[in-house]
Amino acid sequence: MEIKIQKKKFFHYLKLEFLIAWRYLRAKKREGGVSTIAWFSFLGVALGVATLIVVQAVMVGFKEEFTDRIIGANPHLVIHKSVFVDVDKIINIKTSNSLIKKISNIEGIVHSYPVITGQVMGSNEGKYSGLQVIGIDENDLKKIDLIAHPEKKVGIIDNFHMGLSIGNGVANNLEIGIDQSLRLISPDGLKTIFGTTPRIGDFPVKYIFKVGRYDIDRYRIYMPLLDAQEFFNKENQIDKINVLIENPLNTEETKLNLKNLLGSDYEIWTWKDYSGAFLSALDVERRVMFIILSLVILIAALNIISGLIMLVKNKRKDIGILRTMGLSQNSIVRIFIICGSLIGVLGTISGLILGTLFSYYLPDLQVLIEESLNRELWNPELRFLTEVPVRIRIIDLSYISFVSLALSIIVTIFPAINAARLDPVEALKHE
């Protein structure tokens, strides 16, 4: 019974402390309050939280979007002959078929297929561009998710066996469309007594895709495997075997199984080997930006200290009266902690709403601003993606809220303790 009474009494005092703190916070400056400073502190915390949310959402979005485009438009693992075993890195068709049958029995592998790769010069009506050619079978091309199901497409992928599949960046740069012929020039052509002459071929464009990643859309061409073998003088040969797996984010186990199966004659590269360093750099940059922008919230929280110090100075008489009325030092501490924390709590909530809304509508704002200014704000040549990627994660919002609230509460402790240490007699002596 006594415990229940004590609890009831505690919550009664807590309610009283909250009401006093709210009254102090709303008080105007002439009444001894700090409403102006409180507003600036509130705005500082809100803008700091909103900025941190937007930056984290964009950086997480960039990494996830970049990863999705890599996984969706590229092989997850690549197998080719080791240079330390055989100088000739070409794999013949019989060997590749045998390898693919063995590889298909490994758990977790969805599909494997042979390819030929090469660098060529593309030409159309006086325009030229360096391009990457990948020779691949039509059925294998349909297994590449972002090529078979891109953001945008022109033509029919089922007609791929009759011509080329090119990125929309290639089409735009060379000003070429469906059923038009694209001239490809390979420096590795016919060998004559006068030297090697370039090989030139004209191929109709049958399918144009846009995956949304600049380096793929701008430079990549897919060619039927048989045509590629003939064009690059590699009849009955391939360059490597590409592998698609069920869980692309976890390639190590599959890579180890392939190594055990193929031995030292072949090298195995994963998509992380090609792009992992860049993705790791993005992670480091995101964490550093989190720390740096947290300092913005800290600076805003320091304004809460200055406001509370002024509030304590202006409310010396009130503190003395409250102490003589029976409020303990702990109650005085809680009053001023609540007073400062309310600024942080309200600022954090407002910042969460503002930052989340801004992040959600950021792609639309990008389009609106670019159309208004008639200029491109997001350069895909530098960032490899065609639009600003945004990913709002609950875990990021939780971390940001925790940091903001923690800083807002911690900075109130020192002035609150100073307020509680005031001697009520000294506080009322000159009143």
C-alpha positions as CSV (number, residue, x, y, z in Angstrom):
1,M,0.0,0.0,0.0
2,E,2.8,2.3,0.9
3,I,4.6,1.6,-2.4
4,K,1.4,2.5,-4.4
5,I,1.1,5.8,-2.5
6,Q,4.8,6.6,-3.2
7,K,4.3,5.9,-6.9
8,K,1.2,8.0,-7.1
9,K,3.0,10.8,-5.3
10,F,6.0,10.5,-7.7
11,F,3.7,10.7,-10.8
12,H,1.9,13.7,-9.3
13,Y,5.2,15.5,-8.9
14,L,6.3,14.5,-12.3
15,K,3.2,15.9,-13.8
16,L,3.8,19.1,-11.9
17,E,7.4,19.3,-13.0
18,F,6.3,18.8,-16.6
19,L,3.7,21.7,-16.4
20,I,6.3,24.0,-14.8
21,A,8.9,23.2,-17.5
22,W,6.3,23.7,-20.3
23,R,5.4,27.1,-18.7
24,Y,9.0,28.2,-18.5
25,L,9.6,27.1,-22.1
26,R,6.6,29.1,-23.4
27,A,7.4,32.2,-21.3
28,K,8.3,35.3,-23.2
29,K,11.6,37.0,-22.7
30,R,10.2,39.9,-20.6
31,E,8.7,37.3,-18.3
32,G,12.1,35.7,-17.7
33,G,11.7,33.0,-20.4
34,V,13.9,32.1,-23.3
35,S,11.3,31.6,-26.1
36,T,13.4,33.2,-28.8
37,I,16.5,31.0,-27.9
38,A,14.2,28.0,-27.6
39,W,12.9,28.6,-31.2
40,F,16.4,28.9,-32.6
41,S,17.4,25.7,-30.8
42,F,14.3,23.9,-32.0
43,L,15.0,25.0,-35.6
44,G,18.7,24.0,-35.3
45,V,17.8,20.5,-34.1
46,A,15.0,20.0,-36.6
47,L,17.2,21.1,-39.6
48,G,20.2,19.1,-38.3
49,V,18.0,15.9,-38.1
50,A,16.4,16.6,-41.4
51,T,19.7,17.1,-43.1
52,L,21.2,14.0,-41.6
53,I,18.2,11.9,-42.8
54,V,18.4,13.2,-46.4
55,V,22.1,12.7,-46.6
56,Q,21.9,9.1,-45.2
57,A,18.9,8.3,-47.4
58,V,20.7,9.4,-50.5
59,M,24.0,7.7,-49.6
60,V,22.3,4.4,-48.7
61,G,20.2,4.7,-51.8
62,F,23.2,5.2,-53.9
63,K,24.9,2.1,-52.6
64,E,21.9,-0.1,-52.8
65,E,20.9,1.1,-56.2
66,F,24.5,0.7,-57.5
67,T,24.6,-2.8,-56.0
68,D,21.2,-3.7,-57.6
69,R,22.4,-2.5,-61.0
70,I,25.6,-4.4,-60.7
71,I,23.9,-7.6,-59.7
72,G,21.0,-7.2,-62.2
73,A,23.0,-6.4,-65.3
74,N,26.3,-8.3,-64.7
75,P,27.3,-11.9,-63.9
76,H,27.7,-12.7,-60.2
77,L,30.9,-14.8,-60.8
78,V,33.2,-15.0,-63.8
79,I,35.3,-18.0,-64.6
80,H,38.3,-17.8,-67.0
81,K,41.6,-19.6,-67.5
82,S,44.4,-18.8,-65.1
83,V,47.3,-16.9,-66.7
84,F,49.7,-18.8,-64.4
85,V,48.7,-22.1,-65.9
86,D,48.3,-21.4,-69.6
87,V,49.2,-18.3,-71.6
88,D,46.3,-19.0,-74.0
89,K,43.3,-17.9,-72.0
90,I,40.8,-19.1,-74.6
91,I,38.4,-21.9,-73.7
92,N,37.1,-24.1,-76.5
93,I,33.4,-24.9,-76.9
94,K,33.7,-28.6,-75.8
95,T,35.6,-27.6,-72.6
96,S,33.0,-24.9,-71.8
97,N,30.1,-27.3,-72.3
98,S,31.7,-29.8,-69.9
99,L,32.4,-27.0,-67.4
100,I,28.9,-25.7,-67.5
101,K,27.5,-29.2,-66.8
102,K,29.7,-29.6,-63.8
103,I,29.0,-26.1,-62.5
104,S,25.2,-26.6,-62.8
105,N,25.4,-29.3,-60.2
106,I,26.7,-26.9,-57.5
107,E,24.0,-25.9,-55.0
108,G,23.0,-22.2,-55.2
109,I,23.9,-21.7,-58.9
110,V,21.0,-20.5,-61.0
111,H,22.5,-20.3,-64.5
112,S,25.9,-20.4,-66.2
113,Y,26.7,-19.5,-69.8
114,P,29.7,-18.8,-72.1
115,V,30.6,-15.4,-73.4
116,I,33.0,-13.6,-75.7
117,T,34.1,-10.0,-75.0
118,G,35.8,-7.4,-77.1
119,Q,36.4,-3.7,-77.6
120,V,35.2,-2.1,-80.8
121,M,34.6,1.2,-82.4
122,G,31.0,1.9,-83.2
123,S,30.1,4.1,-86.2
124,N,26.9,5.6,-87.6
125,E,26.6,8.5,-90.1
126,G,29.9,10.1,-89.1
127,K,29.6,9.5,-85.4
128,Y,32.0,7.3,-83.6
129,S,32.2,5.8,-80.1
130,G,34.3,3.2,-78.3
131,L,32.0,0.3,-77.2
132,Q,32.2,-3.0,-75.2
133,V,30.8,-6.0,-77.1
134,I,29.6,-9.1,-75.2
135,G,28.9,-12.2,-77.4
136,I,26.1,-14.2,-75.7
137,D,23.4,-16.7,-76.7
138,E,19.8,-15.3,-76.8
139,N,18.5,-17.6,-74.1
140,D,21.3,-16.6,-71.8
141,L,20.7,-12.9,-72.5
142,K,17.1,-13.4,-71.3
143,K,18.4,-14.7,-67.9
144,I,20.1,-11.3,-67.2
145,D,17.3,-9.6,-65.3
146,L,17.9,-5.9,-66.0
147,I,18.5,-6.6,-69.7
148,A,15.4,-8.7,-70.1
149,H,13.3,-6.4,-67.9
150,P,15.0,-2.9,-68.0
151,E,13.6,0.4,-67.0
152,K,12.8,1.2,-70.6
153,K,13.1,-0.7,-73.8
154,V,12.6,-0.4,-77.5
155,G,12.2,-3.4,-79.8
156,I,11.8,-7.1,-78.9
157,I,14.5,-9.2,-77.2
158,D,13.2,-12.3,-79.1
159,N,14.7,-10.7,-82.2
160,F,18.2,-10.6,-80.7
161,H,19.4,-13.5,-82.8
162,M,19.0,-11.4,-85.9
163,G,21.1,-8.4,-84.7
164,L,22.4,-6.4,-81.8
165,S,21.1,-5.4,-78.4
166,I,22.4,-2.0,-77.3
167,G,22.1,0.4,-74.4
168,N,20.0,3.6,-74.9
169,G,23.1,5.7,-74.3
170,V,24.8,4.0,-77.3
171,A,21.7,4.7,-79.4
172,N,21.5,8.3,-78.3
173,N,25.2,9.0,-78.9
174,L,25.3,7.4,-82.3
175,E,21.7,8.5,-83.2
176,I,20.6,5.0,-84.2
177,G,17.3,3.2,-83.8
178,I,15.6,-0.1,-84.3
179,D,16.4,-2.0,-87.6
180,Q,19.1,0.5,-88.5
181,S,22.6,-0.9,-89.1
182,L,25.4,-0.2,-86.7
183,R,28.9,-0.5,-88.1
184,L,31.5,-2.1,-85.7
185,I,35.2,-1.8,-86.3
186,S,37.6,-4.2,-84.6
187,P,41.3,-3.6,-84.7
188,D,42.0,-7.4,-84.3
189,G,41.0,-8.4,-87.8
190,L,42.4,-10.3,-90.7
191,K,46.1,-11.1,-90.8
192,T,47.8,-10.5,-94.1
193,I,51.3,-10.2,-95.4
194,F,51.0,-6.4,-94.9
195,G,49.9,-6.8,-91.3
196,T,46.6,-7.0,-89.5
197,T,43.7,-5.2,-91.1
198,P,40.7,-4.0,-89.0
199,R,37.6,-6.1,-89.3
200,I,34.4,-4.2,-90.2
201,G,30.9,-5.5,-89.9
202,D,27.4,-4.0,-90.2
203,F,24.8,-5.3,-87.8
204,P,21.1,-4.3,-87.4
205,V,19.9,-3.1,-84.0
206,K,17.0,-5.2,-82.8
207,Y,16.7,-4.3,-79.1
208,I,17.5,-1.1,-77.1
209,F,17.5,-1.2,-73.3
210,K,17.9,1.2,-70.4
211,V,19.0,-0.2,-67.1
212,G,19.6,3.2,-65.5
213,R,23.4,2.8,-65.0
214,Y,25.5,5.1,-67.2
215,D,28.5,2.9,-68.0
216,I,26.2,0.0,-69.1
217,D,23.7,2.1,-71.1
218,R,26.4,4.2,-72.7
219,Y,29.0,1.6,-73.8
220,R,27.5,-2.0,-73.8
221,I,26.5,-4.0,-76.8
222,Y,25.3,-7.6,-76.8
223,M,25.9,-9.7,-79.9
224,P,24.8,-13.2,-80.7
225,L,27.5,-15.6,-79.7
226,L,28.1,-17.2,-83.1
227,D,28.4,-13.7,-84.7
228,A,30.8,-12.6,-82.0
229,Q,32.9,-15.7,-82.6
230,E,33.2,-15.0,-86.3
231,F,33.7,-11.2,-85.8
232,F,36.5,-11.6,-83.3
233,N,38.1,-14.6,-85.1
234,K,37.3,-17.0,-82.2
235,E,35.4,-19.8,-83.9
236,N,34.6,-22.6,-81.5
237,Q,36.1,-20.7,-78.6
238,I,34.9,-18.5,-75.8
239,D,36.6,-16.1,-73.4
240,K,34.9,-16.9,-70.1
241,I,31.9,-18.5,-68.4
242,N,29.5,-16.2,-66.5
243,V,27.6,-17.5,-63.5
244,L,24.4,-16.3,-61.8
245,I,23.6,-17.5,-58.3
246,E,20.6,-17.4,-56.0
247,N,22.1,-15.1,-53.3
248,P,24.4,-12.6,-55.1
249,L,25.2,-10.8,-51.8
250,N,26.9,-13.9,-50.5
251,T,29.3,-15.1,-53.2
252,E,32.1,-16.6,-51.0
253,E,30.6,-20.0,-50.4
254,T,29.8,-20.5,-54.1
255,K,33.2,-19.2,-55.1
256,L,34.9,-21.8,-52.7
257,N,32.8,-24.6,-54.2
258,L,33.8,-23.6,-57.7
259,K,37.5,-23.5,-56.7
260,N,37.3,-27.0,-55.3
261,L,35.6,-28.2,-58.4
262,L,37.8,-26.5,-61.1
263,G,41.1,-26.5,-59.3
264,S,44.0,-24.1,-60.1
265,D,43.5,-24.1,-63.9
266,Y,40.8,-21.5,-63.6
267,E,40.5,-18.1,-61.9
268,I,37.2,-17.1,-60.4
269,W,36.2,-13.4,-59.9
270,T,33.0,-12.2,-58.2
271,W,31.2,-8.9,-58.7
272,K,32.6,-7.8,-55.4
273,D,36.1,-8.2,-56.7
274,Y,35.2,-5.8,-59.5
275,S,33.2,-3.2,-57.5
276,G,33.7,-4.1,-53.8
277,A,36.3,-1.4,-53.1
278,F,33.9,1.3,-54.4
279,L,31.0,0.0,-52.3
280,S,33.2,-0.2,-49.2
281,A,34.3,3.4,-49.9
282,L,30.6,4.4,-50.0
283,D,30.1,2.8,-46.6
284,V,33.0,4.6,-45.1
285,E,31.9,7.9,-46.5
286,R,28.3,7.4,-45.2
287,R,29.6,6.7,-41.7
288,V,31.9,9.7,-41.8
289,M,29.1,11.9,-43.0
290,F,26.9,10.6,-40.2
291,I,29.5,11.7,-37.6
292,I,30.1,15.1,-39.3
293,L,26.4,16.0,-39.6
294,S,25.8,14.8,-36.0
295,L,28.0,17.8,-35.0
296,V,25.4,20.0,-36.6
297,I,22.9,18.6,-34.1
298,L,25.4,19.0,-31.3
299,I,25.9,22.7,-32.2
300,A,22.1,23.2,-32.1
301,A,21.9,21.3,-28.8
302,L,24.6,23.7,-27.3
303,N,22.1,26.5,-27.9
304,I,19.8,24.7,-25.5
305,I,22.6,25.0,-22.8
306,S,22.8,28.8,-23.3
307,G,19.1,29.1,-23.2
308,L,18.9,27.0,-19.9
309,I,21.7,29.0,-18.3
310,M,19.8,32.2,-19.0
311,L,16.5,30.6,-17.8
312,V,18.1,29.5,-14.5
313,K,19.5,33.0,-14.0
314,N,16.1,34.6,-14.7
315,K,14.2,32.1,-12.6
316,R,16.3,32.3,-9.4
317,K,13.3,33.7,-7.5
318,D,11.0,30.9,-8.8
319,I,13.5,28.2,-7.9
320,G,13.8,29.6,-4.3
321,I,10.0,29.7,-4.0
322,L,9.7,26.1,-5.3
323,R,12.3,24.9,-2.9
324,T,10.6,26.5,0.1
325,M,7.3,25.0,-1.0
326,G,8.9,21.5,-0.6
327,L,10.3,20.6,-4.1
328,S,13.5,18.6,-3.8
329,Q,16.7,19.2,-5.6
330,N,15.9,16.2,-7.8
331,S,12.6,17.8,-8.8
332,I,14.4,21.1,-9.8
333,V,16.9,19.0,-11.9
334,R,14.0,17.2,-13.6
335,I,12.2,20.5,-14.3
336,F,15.1,22.0,-16.3
337,I,16.0,18.7,-17.9
338,I,12.4,18.4,-19.1
339,C,12.5,22.0,-20.3
340,G,15.6,21.5,-22.4
341,S,14.7,18.0,-23.5
342,L,11.3,19.2,-24.9
343,I,13.2,21.4,-27.3
344,G,15.2,18.4,-28.5
345,V,12.2,16.0,-28.6
346,L,10.0,18.5,-30.6
347,G,13.0,19.4,-32.8
348,T,13.7,15.7,-33.5
349,I,10.1,14.8,-34.3
350,S,9.9,17.8,-36.7
351,G,13.2,17.0,-38.3
352,L,12.1,13.4,-38.8
353,I,8.9,14.5,-40.6
354,L,10.7,17.2,-42.7
355,G,13.7,14.9,-43.6
356,T,11.5,11.9,-44.5
357,L,9.1,14.0,-46.7
358,F,12.0,15.8,-48.4
359,S,13.8,12.4,-49.1
360,Y,10.6,10.8,-50.4
361,Y,9.9,13.6,-52.8
362,L,13.6,14.3,-53.7
363,P,13.5,12.6,-57.2
364,D,10.4,14.6,-58.1
365,L,12.1,17.8,-56.8
366,Q,15.2,16.9,-59.0
367,V,13.0,16.7,-62.1
368,L,11.1,19.9,-61.2
369,I,14.3,21.9,-60.6
370,E,16.0,20.5,-63.8
371,E,13.0,21.4,-65.9
372,S,12.8,24.9,-64.3
373,L,16.5,25.7,-64.8
374,N,16.7,23.8,-68.0
375,R,20.0,22.1,-66.9
376,E,21.1,18.8,-65.5
377,L,21.8,18.8,-61.8
378,W,22.7,15.1,-61.5
379,N,25.5,14.1,-63.9
380,P,25.2,10.4,-64.7
381,E,28.7,10.3,-66.2
382,L,30.2,10.9,-62.7
383,R,27.7,9.0,-60.6
384,F,26.8,6.2,-63.0
385,L,23.1,6.4,-62.1
386,T,20.6,8.4,-64.1
387,E,18.7,9.8,-61.1
388,V,19.1,10.6,-57.4
389,P,18.6,7.3,-55.5
390,V,16.9,7.5,-52.2
391,R,16.4,4.7,-49.6
392,I,14.7,5.6,-46.3
393,R,15.5,2.9,-43.7
394,I,13.8,2.5,-40.3
395,I,17.2,1.7,-38.7
396,D,18.7,4.9,-40.0
397,L,15.8,7.0,-38.6
398,S,16.2,5.2,-35.3
399,Y,19.9,5.9,-35.1
400,I,19.4,9.6,-36.0
401,S,16.6,10.0,-33.5
402,F,18.6,8.3,-30.7
403,V,21.7,10.6,-31.4
404,S,19.5,13.7,-31.5
405,L,17.6,12.9,-28.3
406,A,20.7,11.7,-26.5
407,L,22.6,15.0,-27.3
408,S,19.6,17.1,-26.4
409,I,19.2,15.4,-23.0
410,I,22.9,15.2,-22.1
411,V,23.5,19.0,-22.6
412,T,20.7,19.8,-20.2
413,I,22.2,18.0,-17.2
414,F,24.9,20.6,-16.3
415,P,22.6,23.7,-16.2
416,A,19.9,21.6,-14.4
417,I,22.3,20.6,-11.7
418,N,23.4,24.2,-11.2
419,A,19.8,25.2,-10.9
420,A,19.2,22.6,-8.2
421,R,22.3,23.8,-6.2
422,L,20.9,27.3,-5.7
423,D,20.4,28.1,-2.1
424,P,16.7,29.2,-1.6
425,V,17.7,31.7,1.0
426,E,20.3,33.3,-1.3
427,A,17.8,33.2,-4.2
428,L,15.1,35.1,-2.1
429,K,17.4,37.4,-0.1
430,H,17.4,40.3,-2.6
431,E,13.8,39.8,-3.7
